[in-house]
């Protein structure tokens, strides 16, 4: 059974940092891409970042230069380091796994999400 479990969310002040983790079980992380997505209240889910199986990375424009995606295949865990957070980053953050960095609708496996709240 494949499971993705996000952790590391919380409440942080504007300008602060958080590191999200996505612990994966039931599949070999080294063979999969991990996508990060977020959904703010009343808004559609949006892509944030992705790291491919070959460690290629991609970032949506609003987070470029502030967020860094990484992975530790030994620990079967992916990470999203988020720096210089702003209230606009407030959302539930999700990780997802699939063979490549795809659109959200194409991912087969999803975590349950972790809440990130940034106060002004």
HUHU-V247363 format. One line per field, one symbol per residue. phi: phi as a letter, one per 30 degrees, with the letter a starting at -180 (. if undefined). burial: I if it has 9 or more other ideal C-beta (glycine too) atoms within 8 Angstrom, else O. A space follows every 10 residues. Layout:
BEGIN
phi->???
burial->???
END
This chain:
BEGIN
phi->.dbbbdajdl cbdejdbbbd cbdcbjaded cbdcccbbbc eibddbdcaa bddcidbbbd edceiccbca bbdddhbcbb dcchdbeddd adcbcbbadb dcdedcddbb ddjbdcbccd
burial->OIOIIIOIIO OIOIOOIIII IIIIIOIOIO OIIIIIIIIO OOOOOIIIII IIIOOOIOII OOIOOOIOIO IIOOOIIIII IIOOIOOOIO IIIIIIIIOO IIOIOOIOIO IOIIOIIIOO
END
